[in-house]
Amino acid sequence: MKAAVLKAPNVLDYTDVPDPEPFGERPVLVRVGGVGVCGSDLLRYARGTAYHYPLVLGHEMSALVERAPAGSRFAPGDKVAVFPLLPRHDDPLTQVGEWALSSGYDYFGSRRDGGMAELLWVPETNLIPVPADVPLLHAAVVEPAAVALHGVLKLRVPASGTALVIGAGPIGALAAQWLRLLGWTRVLVADVDERKRQVMTQLGFETVDAAADTVETVLALTGGTGADAVVEAGGLPQTFTQALEAAGPQGQVLVLGDLKGDVTIPRELISSLIRRELTVLGTWNSKITPVGRNEWTMVVSHLHRGSLQAAPLISHTPPLDDAPVVLAAMAERHMWTNKVVFAVADEARREAGVPASPRERNGT
């Protein structure tokens, strides 16, 4: 099969690799449909943060079932989303459904080869059904949408509440949509990138130009009180402190971005945080438990109904064979992107309007 293999920092090769081997309980062979590029993929590509080399990146993925075990709830041709965390099943936290809080887990695209490949074996419990009419490229956004939902669900929703999202990248944009769906009356979105703000404006959000003073602007927009909740989705030290500063009395601050540097919090800000009685919440990953009533099934349901929109966030849908050029351009910031989703399966390539794979062109 073909795969995009990270052989060393900044060295990605689209090449032939052996077909994967089945593993885990009740493994299902899937053909990868679409695979999204996460900021962590770029760090592994360009900053040497991979656990090992060679490595096939990609943990945000949709797929089509190719082969399922006897008695499976899945059949060949079914669309699925792939939960990338592979827990150790004897961990007590795994046994109570908290897979992401367990220890010793494995992970597609991180600790083991992931979705930037044509085929993948996945334990049946890690697959979420996706309706046939949801595009594979949109279903590849289920993972980041579930991460955003997992965090936003931690927030108390007050009557007539105002929320602020700092950072309008894919995670921030998805968090903003969840805030609106979950009952926040007013949702503000701040970013320095004009094109990302335009996307959010088109989705019906009030935007704040973060190139100016975000905190002063938010205070002015809220009559001097600040936001009832602030979601930090920028992942920068300055956006973290802005989140603490922009929250109003008894406000909530959700740290959704993975900070890319150390943070020094001035004593005056700590004192203000105490006097405003802020709640600071951490969040990590998402949940696919209990079966049928979890964050991933909620994401899929809203994607299917159209109440959660993925299409406006997807800026590029190149074929996987372009991965070496695309990741290099992203890492060097030679191209503007929002969410990049590689089209892997021929069905996804048709959705993206890119040429068929050599296999399909040759009728094999």
N, C-alpha and C positions, 0 to 999 in steps of 0.2 A: 504494500500500500504506500501511498504518498503521505508525507508529514513535513511540517516545518520544524526543524530540529535546531535548538539552541546549542551550539557546540562549544561556545566560549562567550564571554561578554562581547556584545556587538557582532557576533558571528552567528547568523541564522541561515540555514540551508534548507531549501525545499527539495526533498530527495526521497528516494525509495528506502523504506525501512521494513523489517519483518512485521507480518501481521501480529497483533497483540495476542496474548495467551489469556484464557479465562481465569478468574480468581474469585474468591469470596463465595458467599452463599447465593445459590440460584443466580448465576451470572447470566446476563442478557447481552447479546452482541448487537450493537447499534452502529448505524452509519451517522456520523456527525453531520448535522444540517448546517447550522450557523454557529460561529464561535466569536464571542466579543473580546475586545482588548480592554483589559483593566489596567489601572495605573500600576498595580503590582507587577503585571506582565512587563511593562516598560522598565520598571526597576530591575527585574531579573535580566531583561535583555541588555540594558545599558549600564547598570550600576553594580553588576556582579553579585546580586543578592540571591541567586539561585542556590538551592541546597546542593545540587550536583550538576555535572555535565556528562554526557549530553542530556537534554531535557526537552520534551515536547510541551510547550506552554498551552495555556487555555483552560479556564475553569468556568467560564460563562458559556453554556452551550445548550443547543437544542439538538434533537436527533430523531432518527427513524429506526424503529425496531427492525432488525434483520433476522435474528434468531432468538427464540425465547424457550425456556425450559418447559417441560410438560406441566400442564396445569397452571401455567402463568396467567395473570390477568392481562398480559400484553400479547399481541399477535403481530406477525410481520406486517410492516407498513404503518403501524401506529406511530403517531407523533408523541414525543416525550421531551421533558426538560430534565436535565441531569443535575442532581444535587452533588456538589463536588467533594464534600467532606465524607471520608470513610472512617467511621468510628471503630474503636476497639470495643467489641460488644461485651466484654467482661468488666468494663469500667462502670462503677455505680451511677455516674452521671448519664452515661449512655442509656442505662436501663430505665432511667426516669424520663427519658426523652430529651435530655440536654446534651445533644451530641457535640455541639460546638464548645461546651465547657468541659468536655472530657479530656483526658490526656492520652498521649500515644496514638493519636489519630493519623491517618494517611490523607492525602489530598491530591486530586487530579490537577495537573498543571503546575504543581508546586513540589510536593514530595515524590510524586510519580508522574509519568507521562500523561498529558491531558488531551484537550480537544482539538488542537491544531493538527489533526490527522483524520484520515478517512474513516477509520474504524476504531471502536473502543468497546471493551467489555466492562459492563457496569452491574454491580449487584442489584437485584430486582428492587430492593427496598429504597434505592437511591433514584428511582425513576418516578416522575410525576406525569400523569397523562395530560396531553394537550389536545384540545378540539381540532378536528381536521381542517377547519377553515381559518385557524390562526397561522399566519405565515411563519415559516421556520426562522426567518431573520428576526421577527418580533419575539418569538419564543426564546431566542438566545438572550433576551434581556430579562428573563424571569429571575435569574440569580441576583443581579444588582437591584432589581425591584424588590425582591424579598429582603435583601439586606437593609434597604431603606425602610421598608414596612416594619421590620423587626425593631428598628430603633424608634420610629415614630410612635409605635404602639405603647412605648414606655411613658409617653407624655400624658398627663391629665389634661382633658379638654374642658376649659371653662366656658361658661356662657359668654357669647360675643368675644371670643378670644382672638388675639392677634399673634401670629407667629412670623418669625423671620428665618429665612434660610440664607446662610452665607456660603456662597459657592454654587454656581448654576451649571456645573458639569453634570454628567448623567445621574450620579447618586443624588446630588442636590435637587435636580429637576424632578426625579422620581419621588424624593421626600416631599417636595412641595405639592405634588399631585396627591400624595397620600394624606397630607395635612388637610387639604381641601375636602377630600373624600370622607375623612374621619370627623369632620364637623367644625374645623377652625373657620371662623367667620371671615378673617382677613389674613392673607398670606403674602408677605413681602419676600422678594428674592434679590439678593445683592451679588454682583459680580463685576469684575473689571472688564470683562470681554463683552463688547457691544453685540457681537453676533449671538452669543449665548443669551444675553438679555433679550434680544429680539425673539429668540425661540420662546422664551418664557412669556413675553408679552403676547405672542400669538396664541399661547395656551391660556391666556386670560389672567395672568398674574401682574401685580404691581411690581415694578423693578426699581432697584436702587443702583446707581453707578458707584461701585466700590472704589473707583479711582479718586473720588472725592472722600469726605469723611463719612464713612458708613454709620458710625454711632450717632453723630450729630444729625444726619439725615433721618435716621430711624426715630430719634427722639422728637424731631420736628414733626414727623408724620404721625406720631402717637400722642401728641399734646404734651410732650415732656416726660411721659411715664415710662417709655420703653416697651418692649415686646413681652407678652406673657410667656412665650417660649422662643428660644433661639436654637436652631439646628446648625451646628458648625460642620459644614461639608467641604470646606476649602482645604483642610489639611495643612495649614500653615501656622506658625507661632502667632503671627499678627492677627489672623482670623480667629484664633482661639481666644485671645484677649479681647478682641472686638465682641465676641459672643458674650463674654462675661460682662462687658460694659453696656451692651445694648439691652440686656434683660431688665425688666421692670421689677417692682417689689413682689416677692414670692414667685419670681419667675423661674422657669426651668431652662436649663442649658443641656442640650444633647450633643455629645461629642461623637459625631458620625465619621468625620474625616480622620485618617491615620496621619498624625502630625509628622511633618518631614524635618523636624528640628526640635531642639530643646526650647522650653518656655520658661522665662523668668516672670513671675507675677509680682508686680510692685506691692509693697505693704499697703499702700492706700487702696489698691484694688481689692486686696483681701479684706480689708476693713469694710469697704463698701459692699462686698459680696456678703459678708456676715450680716450687716445691717439691713440689707435687702432680703435676707433669708432665702437666698437662691438655692435651688437644687441642681446639682451637676450630675448628669447621667452618662455612664459609659455604655457602649453597645458593640456587639461583635457578631458577625455572621447572621444566620437566620435558622428557622426551624421547619422541619418537614414532619414533625409529630404534633398531635396524633394523626394517624392516617385519615385523609379525607377532610380534616378540619384543622388545617394548619396554614402558615403564612404562604407557602408556595401554592397551595390550591386557591387561596384568596387572590394571589397575583394572577394566576391563570384565568380565574373567573372574571376579574375586572378587565384583563386584556381582551378576553373573548367578547365581553359586553361593550367594549370601547370606552369605558369610563376611565381606564388607565391607558394613556397613549404612549406607545414606544416609537412610532414612526417619526414624529418631529425631532426626536433626540438622535436618531441614527443618521449620521452625516456621510458615512462612506460604507459601501458594501462590496469591497473588492473580492476577487477569487483568492483562495488560499495560496495559490502559487505566487501571488504578489506579496506575500508576507515579508520576505526579506527586504524589499524596497520600502514597503509601507511602514514597518516598525523602525527602520533606520530614519525615515523622514519624520516620523512622530518623535523619536528620541532627540533628534537634532532640531526639532521645531521648524522644519522646512515646509510643513503643511498644517493648515488649520483643521482641527477635528473636534467633534463632539463625541459621539459614540461610534466606534468602528466595529462593524460586525463582518467577519470573513464569511463568504459563501463557500461552503465545503461540498455538500452533496449536490448532485446535479439539479435536484428540485429547488434548492436554495439559490443556485446559480441562475436558474430561470427566473426566480423571484427578483433577483438583483439585476437581471438583464445583462449578465456577463456571459462570455462564450462558454459553451459546454466543455466539460473536461475531455481530455484526449480519449479516455475510455469510452465515453458516450459517443463522441464523434466517430470512433472506430467500431461502434456497435457491440462493444464487449462489456 
